[in-house]
Amino acid sequence: MRVPHLPLFPLLIAALLLTSCSDDDAPTAPVAESLAVTLTAVEANEHNPLSLVVTGQATAADSVRVVFGIPGADTDATPWQPAVVGGNRLVALGLLADTDYAVSLEAKRGAATASSAADTARSGALPAALAERLRFQVEGAPPPGYIVTGLRIPGASEYMVVFDTTGRLVWYRRFDILGAVIGMLPNGNFTAYLGRSQGFQPTYGYFAEVAPDGAVVDRHEAVAPLYTDGHELMLTPRDDGFAAHLFSYSLRETDMSAYGGPTDALIGGHQILRFAPDGAVEFSWNAWDHFDLEDWIEAPDSRRQSDNADFDHPNAMDLDLDGHYVVSFRDLAEITKIDARTGALIWRLGGANNQFTFLDDPLGGFNGQHSVRVLENGHLLLYDNGLRHDPPQSRALEYALDLNAMTATLVWEYRHDPPLYTPYTGGVTRRADGNTVVQFAGVSTVTEVDPSGNVVWEGRLYLDDQSISLYRMEPLASLYEYVQP
């Protein structure tokens, strides 16, 4: 079909008129703001003198960070954080005590960066108890990183402390009462149990989430009359936040005369509680419904004969690859897999109700264990306190479970040379590079070994030149955010 020919001149006039009207009515294109950043203030941190609080304002920036260093020396920097309308508050961590630092704020948008003018501020001094009485001695060639733990200093106070792998104290937070330090959560906060309970006393406590700047930003606890146990807090991510998993316990007046104890002993049995991100309890499992006092086989006998104890004593939990719970019950000498929906027992490894045959384990299994973890290959990694080994000795173990043959094959272990023995506490962590950090926490010693069991480095924490009993000595890769060690 032929298109009719239109006169050219009228079309040109119309086009000129339309262009003129469009230019007159169109809004003027905004001029892009220039990338800029201003440092507002550098102040002391009330929670941790080994840090500085930095505030500032960035214009047209995607993200900001603090650049800091001793004048004339190399600089360090915080991780980048999203720029916030109205200004950012950032914290420089890991500073030397009582030292002058040059501090500036840096902003970026894409590949472009801008820096503020520098300011100078001084870090605070360490309390005498930490500066003079505490020492972390390191041997070997450790990779960069940190160890976090908690301790009570007689006559002083109670502290969560972080040492780097050179042995320097780089972070601390004082508490009026500190039960145990768990480590760093997946959301980047530290967690500590604030209370005096060991898992059976009629006393309340709670888990505090502590931000890297030292501020307490959240708490997790069971609802009375249940008591909160301080051995484990686990967070798991969801689309709407983090679910929290912890142990609680209830106390029952129990006749323990058959075991040489009183007729009215106050005995604790534990629950597993799972809280939705909004704080609602969405799962509750009760050891009283699944275990008997006859399952309580672990020493010492004096605990069964006391007027207040617990018969199960869970000390660690993890999620298996299928999402069900794997829990270490110390006083049952048992690791138990529990259905995370129904609460049914799926399998029982070790203890009086063991369902597995141990293979290739010269000591025939574990006892008094702590710190069970499920590895990416499905194996179990745990700290075997070993109080019933002859002679008693503690070690780290890795088992491969065959659920068809019901066997637990020892595929890796580490024993310290010379042997170390801790009847209580301890932990073990598998690093991303395949090395294993073994926490002989009962004698304040942490040892990293390669897959062949060769020692990479070892650290020992001394208080007044003596080893002390700690709960865990967890490795960290960053002070600012959670990174798999």
C-alpha positions in Angstrom: 0.0 0.0 0.0 1.3 3.4 -0.9 1.5 6.0 1.9 0.0 9.3 0.8 2.5 12.1 0.4 2.0 15.0 2.9 3.1 18.5 2.5 6.5 19.0 4.1 6.3 22.6 5.2 3.3 22.2 7.6 4.9 19.3 9.2 8.1 21.3 9.9 6.1 24.1 11.5 4.2 21.7 13.7 7.4 20.0 14.8 8.9 23.4 15.7 5.9 24.4 17.7 5.8 21.1 19.6 9.5 21.4 20.4 9.1 24.9 21.7 6.2 24.0 24.0 8.0 21.0 25.3 11.1 22.9 26.2 9.1 25.6 28.0 7.1 23.1 30.1 9.8 20.5 30.9 11.4 20.7 34.4 15.0 21.5 34.6 17.2 18.4 35.1 18.5 18.3 38.6 22.3 18.9 39.0 23.9 15.8 40.6 25.1 16.4 44.2 28.8 16.2 44.7 30.2 13.4 46.9 31.3 14.9 50.2 31.8 13.9 53.8 32.1 15.8 57.0 33.5 14.5 60.3 31.2 15.8 63.1 32.8 14.3 66.3 35.2 11.7 67.7 34.3 10.7 71.2 35.2 8.1 73.9 33.2 4.9 74.1 31.6 4.5 77.5 31.5 0.7 77.1 35.0 0.1 75.8 38.0 2.5 76.1 39.8 0.5 73.3 37.5 2.1 70.8 36.3 5.6 69.6 32.8 6.6 68.5 32.8 8.6 65.2 29.9 10.6 63.8 29.6 12.4 60.5 27.5 13.3 57.5 28.0 12.1 54.0 26.4 13.7 50.9 25.5 11.7 47.7 27.3 8.6 49.2 26.5 4.9 49.1 28.6 4.0 52.1 30.9 5.3 54.7 33.7 4.1 56.9 36.2 5.3 59.5 39.9 5.4 58.6 42.2 5.6 61.7 45.7 5.1 62.8 48.5 6.3 65.0 50.0 9.4 63.4 53.0 8.5 61.2 52.1 4.8 61.1 49.9 2.6 58.9 46.2 3.2 59.0 43.3 0.8 59.5 39.6 1.1 58.6 36.2 -0.1 59.7 34.1 -2.1 57.2 32.0 0.0 54.9 28.5 0.7 56.1 25.5 2.1 54.2 25.3 5.9 54.3 22.4 7.0 56.5 20.3 10.1 55.8 20.9 12.4 58.8 24.3 11.1 59.5 26.2 7.9 60.5 27.6 6.7 63.9 30.5 4.3 63.5 32.9 2.8 66.0 36.6 2.2 65.5 37.6 -0.9 67.4 40.8 -2.7 68.5 42.8 0.3 69.5 45.8 0.4 71.7 45.1 1.7 75.2 45.9 5.4 76.1 47.1 6.3 72.6 46.5 9.2 70.2 44.8 8.4 66.9 44.2 10.4 63.7 40.7 9.7 62.6 38.8 10.6 59.4 35.6 9.7 57.7 35.6 8.3 54.2 32.6 8.1 51.8 32.2 6.4 48.4 29.7 6.2 45.6 30.6 3.6 43.0 34.3 4.0 42.4 34.5 7.6 43.6 35.6 8.4 47.2 35.9 11.4 49.4 37.5 11.9 52.8 36.8 14.4 55.6 39.4 16.4 57.4 41.2 14.4 60.1 40.7 14.8 63.8 42.8 13.5 66.6 41.5 11.6 69.7 42.9 9.5 72.4 41.8 6.0 73.4 41.2 5.3 77.1 43.3 3.4 79.6 42.8 -0.2 80.6 41.5 -1.0 84.1 44.4 -2.2 86.3 42.8 -5.6 86.7 43.1 -6.2 82.9 46.3 -4.4 82.3 48.3 -5.9 85.2 46.7 -9.2 86.0 45.6 -10.7 82.7 48.0 -12.2 80.1 47.4 -14.1 76.9 50.5 -15.9 75.9 50.8 -17.1 72.2 53.1 -19.6 70.7 53.5 -20.6 67.1 52.4 -18.8 63.9 48.7 -17.9 64.3 46.7 -16.4 61.4 45.1 -13.1 62.0 42.0 -13.4 64.2 40.7 -13.2 67.7 39.6 -15.3 70.7 36.6 -14.2 72.8 35.9 -15.5 76.3 34.5 -14.3 79.6 36.0 -14.3 83.1 35.5 -13.2 86.7 38.5 -11.4 88.3 38.4 -11.8 92.1 38.4 -8.5 93.8 37.8 -6.6 90.6 34.9 -7.3 88.2 33.6 -9.5 85.4 34.5 -9.1 81.8 33.9 -10.3 78.3 37.3 -10.0 76.7 38.7 -10.4 73.2 42.4 -11.0 72.4 44.0 -11.0 69.0 46.3 -13.8 68.0 49.3 -11.8 68.9 48.2 -11.9 72.5 46.9 -8.3 72.8 43.7 -7.4 74.5 41.7 -5.5 71.8 38.1 -5.4 73.1 36.4 -5.8 76.4 33.0 -5.1 78.1 32.5 -5.1 81.9 29.4 -6.6 83.5 28.1 -6.6 87.0 27.3 -10.3 86.7 28.6 -12.5 83.9 27.8 -16.2 83.7 29.2 -17.3 80.4 30.2 -15.9 77.0 28.9 -17.8 74.0 30.6 -16.0 71.2 29.5 -14.0 68.2 26.0 -14.5 66.7 25.2 -14.6 62.9 23.8 -11.0 63.2 27.2 -9.7 64.3 26.4 -9.2 68.0 28.3 -10.8 70.8 26.3 -12.8 73.3 26.7 -13.4 77.0 24.6 -15.0 79.7 24.1 -12.6 82.5 23.2 -14.6 85.7 24.6 -17.1 88.2 22.8 -20.2 87.1 24.8 -23.3 86.0 21.6 -24.9 84.7 19.8 -26.0 87.9 19.8 -23.3 90.5 16.5 -21.5 91.3 17.8 -18.2 90.0 16.9 -16.2 86.9 19.2 -14.9 84.2 19.1 -14.0 80.5 21.2 -13.8 77.3 22.2 -10.3 76.3 23.1 -9.4 72.7 26.0 -7.0 72.8 26.7 -4.9 69.7 30.4 -4.4 68.7 30.3 -1.0 70.3 29.5 -2.6 73.6 25.8 -1.6 73.9 23.3 -4.2 75.0 20.8 -4.2 72.2 18.6 -7.2 72.8 17.9 -10.0 75.3 16.6 -13.6 75.2 15.1 -15.5 78.1 12.5 -18.1 79.0 9.3 -16.9 80.6 8.9 -17.6 84.3 8.4 -20.0 86.0 10.9 -21.5 83.6 14.6 -20.6 84.2 17.0 -19.6 81.4 20.0 -21.9 81.1 23.2 -20.2 80.1 25.0 -22.9 78.0 23.8 -22.0 74.5 22.0 -19.4 72.5 21.6 -20.0 68.7 20.2 -17.6 66.1 19.1 -18.8 62.7 18.2 -16.4 59.9 14.7 -16.1 58.3 13.1 -13.7 55.9 11.6 -11.8 58.7 14.6 -11.8 61.1 16.3 -14.3 63.3 14.8 -17.2 65.3 16.3 -17.7 68.7 17.0 -21.2 70.2 17.9 -21.7 73.9 17.6 -24.1 76.8 15.4 -23.5 79.8 14.8 -25.7 82.8 12.2 -26.4 85.4 12.8 -27.7 88.9 11.0 -30.6 90.5 11.1 -31.9 94.1 12.5 -35.4 93.6 13.3 -38.4 95.8 17.0 -39.1 95.3 17.4 -41.5 98.2 17.9 -44.5 95.9 21.1 -42.7 94.8 22.2 -41.7 98.3 20.6 -38.3 98.1 17.8 -36.5 100.0 14.2 -37.4 99.5 13.3 -33.8 98.6 16.1 -32.8 96.2 15.4 -30.0 93.8 16.3 -31.5 90.4 16.3 -29.7 87.1 15.2 -31.0 83.7 15.6 -28.9 80.6 13.5 -27.7 77.7 14.5 -26.6 74.2 12.7 -23.4 73.3 12.5 -21.8 69.8 11.3 -18.2 69.6 10.0 -16.7 66.3 11.5 -13.3 65.3 8.6 -11.6 67.0 9.4 -13.3 70.3 6.6 -15.8 70.3 7.5 -19.3 71.5 6.8 -21.6 68.5 8.4 -24.8 69.7 8.9 -26.3 73.2 10.5 -29.7 74.0 10.8 -31.1 77.5 13.5 -33.6 78.7 11.2 -34.7 81.5 8.9 -36.3 78.9 11.7 -38.2 77.2 14.4 -39.1 79.7 14.5 -40.9 83.1 16.7 -40.5 86.1 18.3 -43.8 85.2 19.7 -42.1 82.1 21.8 -39.9 84.4 25.1 -41.8 84.4 27.8 -39.2 84.4 30.1 -38.6 87.3 30.5 -37.3 90.0 28.1 -39.2 92.2 28.1 -36.2 94.6 25.8 -34.4 92.1 23.1 -37.2 92.4 23.4 -36.9 96.2 23.1 -33.1 96.5 20.0 -31.2 97.3 20.1 -29.3 94.0 21.3 -30.5 90.6 20.1 -31.3 87.1 19.9 -34.8 85.6 20.4 -34.0 81.9 22.6 -30.9 81.7 22.5 -29.9 78.1 25.5 -27.7 77.1 25.4 -27.3 73.3 23.0 -27.5 70.4 23.2 -27.3 66.6 20.9 -27.9 63.6 21.5 -31.0 61.5 21.5 -30.6 57.7 17.8 -31.5 57.7 17.0 -28.8 60.2 16.4 -31.0 63.3 18.2 -30.4 66.6 21.4 -32.2 67.6 22.0 -31.7 71.4 24.7 -32.6 73.8 23.5 -33.8 77.2 26.5 -33.9 79.4 25.1 -35.8 82.4 23.6 -38.4 80.1 26.9 -38.8 78.2 24.6 -38.6 75.2 24.2 -36.7 71.9 20.6 -36.8 70.8 18.9 -35.8 67.6 15.4 -34.4 68.2 12.7 -33.6 65.6 12.3 -29.9 65.4 8.6 -30.2 64.6 7.3 -33.0 66.7 9.9 -33.3 69.5 10.4 -37.0 68.8 13.8 -38.6 69.5 15.3 -39.5 66.2 18.5 -41.2 67.4 20.6 -41.4 70.6 24.4 -41.6 70.4 26.3 -42.6 73.6 25.1 -43.0 77.1 22.9 -45.7 78.6 20.6 -45.7 75.6 23.2 -45.7 72.9 21.9 -46.9 69.5 25.2 -46.9 67.6 28.3 -49.0 67.4 31.5 -47.0 67.7 34.1 -47.9 65.1 37.8 -47.0 65.0 37.7 -45.2 68.3 40.4 -46.5 70.6 38.7 -45.1 73.6 35.3 -46.5 72.7 33.3 -43.2 72.7 33.0 -40.0 74.6 31.8 -38.9 78.0 31.2 -35.6 79.8 31.2 -34.0 76.3 30.6 -30.4 75.2 30.2 -28.3 72.0 28.6 -30.7 69.5 28.6 -29.2 66.0 27.3 -30.5 62.7 29.8 -30.1 59.9 28.9 -29.3 56.2 29.6 -33.0 55.4 27.1 -34.1 58.0 29.8 -35.4 60.4 29.6 -34.6 64.1 32.4 -32.5 65.7 32.6 -32.5 69.5 34.8 -31.9 72.5 35.1 -35.1 74.6 35.9 -34.1 78.1 36.8 -37.7 78.8 36.3 -38.0 82.5 35.8 -41.8 82.3 38.7 -42.5 80.1 41.6 -44.3 81.8 43.5 -42.2 82.4 41.1 -39.2 82.1 42.0 -37.0 79.1 40.2 -34.5 76.9 40.2 -34.5 73.1 38.4 -33.2 70.0 36.5 -35.8 67.9 34.9 -36.1 64.5 32.4 -38.9 63.8 30.8 -40.1 60.6 27.4 -41.6 61.3 25.9 -44.3 59.2 22.2 -44.3 59.9 21.6 -47.6 58.0 24.3 -49.6 59.8 23.9 -47.4 62.9 27.6 -47.0 63.3 29.7 -44.0 64.5 33.1 -44.1 62.9 35.9 -41.9 64.3 37.4 -40.2 61.3 39.5 -37.6 63.1 40.7 -36.8 66.6 43.1 -34.5 68.3 44.7 -35.1 71.7 47.0 -32.5 73.2 50.6 -33.5 73.9 51.1 -33.6 76.8 47.6 -34.7 77.6 45.2 -32.1 78.9 42.1 -32.9 81.0 39.1 -30.7 81.7 36.2 -32.4 83.5 33.9 -29.5 82.6 33.6 -26.9 79.9 35.4 -26.7 76.6 34.6 -26.4 72.9 35.8 -27.1 69.3 35.4 -25.1 66.1 36.2 -26.2 62.5 37.6 -23.3 60.5 36.7 -22.6 56.9 40.2 -23.6 55.8 39.9 -27.1 57.5 41.9 -26.3 60.6 40.3 -27.0 64.0 40.4 -24.8 67.1 40.2 -26.9 70.2 39.2 -25.0 73.3 40.7 -26.7 76.5 38.8 -23.9 78.3 38.9 -25.6 81.7 42.7 -24.9 81.7 42.4 -21.6 79.7 44.2 -23.0 76.7 43.2 -22.8 73.0 45.0 -24.9 70.3 44.6 -24.7 66.6 45.6 -27.7 64.6 45.7 -28.6 60.9 43.8 -31.6 59.5 46.8 -33.8 60.2 46.9 -32.8 63.9 49.9 -30.5 63.6 49.8 -27.6 66.0 49.5 -24.2 64.2 49.5 -22.1 67.3 48.5 -22.2 70.9 47.3 -19.5 73.3 47.1 -19.7 77.1 45.2 -17.1 79.2 46.7 -16.4 82.6 45.2 -14.5 85.5 47.8 -13.6 88.1 50.2 -16.0 86.2 47.8 -18.9 86.8 45.6 -20.8 84.3 41.9 -20.4 85.1 38.6 -22.2 84.3 36.7 -20.7 81.4 33.5 -21.8 79.6 34.5 -21.3 76.0 37.3 -19.6 74.0 35.6 -19.0 70.7 37.6 -17.9 67.6 36.5 -14.8 65.7 37.4 -13.5 62.3 36.2 -9.9 62.9 35.3 -7.5 65.7 32.8 -5.7 63.5 30.7 -8.4 61.9 30.1 -12.1 61.8 32.5 -13.9 59.4 33.1 -17.6 59.6 36.4 -18.1 61.3 
